[in-house]
Amino acid sequence: MSESKLRTQSMDFAVSIINLVKHLKEKRESIIFNQIGRSGTSIGANIREAQYAHGKADFISKLEIALKEASETGYWLELLYRTRYIDDQTFKTLSAKFTSLRAMLIASCRTAKENTK
């Protein structure tokens, strides 16, 4: 995966998360919207930070942090769906974006680690 594609998809996902947070604010659900807002936007921020890493180890570390944030975001999405704060279609759309982003992060981490050997 090219890193520009990873950066683009993480930004698109962050925009989707911000729009979701706006929707959740209207429902006055503050606990979860704070959490998913932080983790969902942190993915792209860590990917962007990796671009200016201080060496390979720092680069890999930033990508792994982004992957952890993605995992947390997946948890919050599932919780929102199970508690009916988001409907089936919203969950499926965001879940597909999340799954694609997570797969790219896993591949990028694996490639970066292999290139350090």
C-alpha positions in Angstrom: 0.0 0.0 0.0 1.3 3.4 -0.8 1.5 5.7 2.2 -0.4 8.5 0.4 -3.4 6.1 0.1 -3.1 5.3 3.8 -3.0 9.0 4.6 -6.0 9.8 2.4 -8.1 7.0 3.7 -7.3 7.8 7.3 -8.3 11.5 6.7 -11.5 10.3 5.0 -12.2 8.1 8.0 -11.6 10.9 10.4 -14.0 13.1 8.6 -16.6 10.3 8.8 -15.9 10.0 12.6 -16.3 13.8 13.1 -19.6 13.7 11.3 -20.7 10.8 13.5 -19.7 12.8 16.6 -21.8 15.7 15.4 -24.8 13.3 15.1 -24.1 11.8 18.6 -23.9 15.3 20.1 -27.4 15.9 18.9 -28.5 12.8 20.8 -26.6 14.1 23.9 -24.4 11.0 24.1 -21.2 12.4 25.4 -19.3 9.5 26.9 -18.9 7.5 23.7 -18.6 10.5 21.3 -15.6 11.8 23.2 -13.9 8.4 23.0 -14.6 7.6 19.4 -13.8 11.2 18.4 -10.4 10.9 20.0 -9.5 7.4 18.8 -11.0 7.8 15.3 -9.1 11.0 14.5 -5.9 9.9 16.2 -5.4 7.2 13.6 -4.6 9.7 10.9 -2.7 12.0 13.2 -0.3 9.1 14.0 0.0 8.2 10.4 0.9 11.8 9.6 3.5 11.8 12.5 5.1 8.6 11.1 5.9 10.6 8.0 8.4 12.6 10.0 9.6 9.9 12.3 13.1 9.9 13.8 14.2 6.6 12.2 12.6 3.3 11.4 11.8 2.3 15.0 9.9 5.6 15.5 8.1 5.1 12.2 7.0 1.6 13.1 6.0 2.8 16.6 3.7 5.5 15.1 2.1 3.1 12.7 1.5 0.6 15.6 -0.1 3.4 17.7 -2.4 4.2 14.7 -3.3 0.5 14.6 -4.1 0.4 18.3 -6.3 3.5 17.9 -8.0 1.8 15.0 -8.7 -1.2 17.2 -10.2 1.0 19.9 -12.3 2.8 17.3 -13.7 -0.5 16.1 -14.7 -1.2 19.7 -16.6 2.1 20.0 -18.3 1.6 16.7 -19.6 -1.9 17.8 -20.7 -0.5 21.1 -22.6 2.4 19.4 -24.3 -0.2 17.1 -25.2 -2.6 19.9 -26.7 0.2 22.0 -28.6 1.5 19.0 -27.0 4.9 18.8 -26.2 4.2 15.2 -28.3 2.3 12.7 -27.3 -0.8 10.6 -26.3 1.1 7.5 -24.1 3.6 9.4 -22.4 0.8 11.2 -21.8 -1.2 8.0 -20.4 1.9 6.2 -18.1 2.9 9.0 -17.1 -0.7 9.7 -16.1 -1.2 6.0 -13.9 1.9 6.1 -12.4 0.9 9.4 -11.7 -2.7 8.2 -9.9 -1.4 5.1 -7.9 1.1 7.1 -6.9 -1.5 9.6 -5.8 -3.9 6.9 -3.6 -1.2 5.3 -2.1 -0.4 8.7 -1.3 -4.1 9.4 0.3 -4.4 6.0 2.3 -1.2 6.4 3.5 -2.3 9.8 4.5 -5.7 8.5 6.4 -4.2 5.5 8.2 -1.6 7.6 9.3 -4.4 10.0 10.5 -6.6 7.1 12.5 -3.7 5.7 14.4 -3.2 8.9 15.9 -6.7 8.8 
